[in-house]
Amino acid sequence: MFDSSATASPLLAALNRQRQKPAPLSAFKVVIDRFLDDDEIVHLALEGNG
């Protein structure tokens, strides 16, 4: 599973870009573990409500 910050860092940067209070890694760990491989890099992330 997820052991590296190589995947988490770009994802958190993309998601936190428009937030006033940045979200912690733990908020997205389930998504990272379920959908991303360790060597994937997130270039664009959109967050929705609902």
C-alpha positions as CSV (number, residue, x, y, z in Angstrom):
1,M,0.0,0.0,0.0
2,F,0.9,3.6,0.4
3,D,4.4,4.1,1.9
4,S,5.8,7.1,0.1
5,S,5.1,10.8,0.1
6,A,5.8,10.9,-3.6
7,T,2.1,10.3,-4.3
8,A,0.7,12.2,-1.3
9,S,2.6,15.4,-1.7
10,P,1.3,16.4,-5.1
11,L,-2.2,15.3,-4.3
12,L,-2.3,17.3,-1.1
13,A,-0.8,20.3,-2.8
14,A,-3.5,20.2,-5.5
15,L,-6.4,19.7,-3.1
16,N,-5.1,22.3,-0.6
17,R,-4.5,25.0,-3.2
18,Q,-7.9,26.6,-2.7
19,R,-8.4,25.8,1.0
20,Q,-8.0,28.4,3.7
21,K,-7.0,25.6,6.2
22,P,-5.0,22.8,4.6
23,A,-6.2,19.3,5.1
24,P,-4.0,16.7,6.8
25,L,-2.8,13.6,5.0
26,S,-5.1,11.5,7.1
27,A,-8.1,13.1,5.4
28,F,-7.1,11.6,2.1
29,K,-5.3,8.4,3.1
30,V,-8.3,6.2,2.2
31,V,-8.4,7.7,-1.3
32,I,-4.7,7.4,-1.8
33,D,-4.6,3.8,-0.6
34,R,-7.6,2.8,-2.7
35,F,-7.1,4.5,-6.0
36,L,-3.4,5.5,-6.4
37,D,-0.3,3.4,-6.9
38,D,2.9,4.3,-5.0
39,D,4.5,5.6,-8.2
40,E,1.6,7.8,-9.5
41,I,1.8,11.5,-9.5
42,V,-1.4,13.7,-9.2
43,H,-1.3,16.6,-11.6
44,L,-4.9,17.8,-11.2
45,A,-7.4,17.2,-8.3
46,L,-10.9,18.4,-7.9
47,E,-12.9,18.1,-4.7
48,G,-16.6,18.1,-4.4
49,N,-19.2,18.3,-1.7
50,G,-21.8,15.5,-1.4
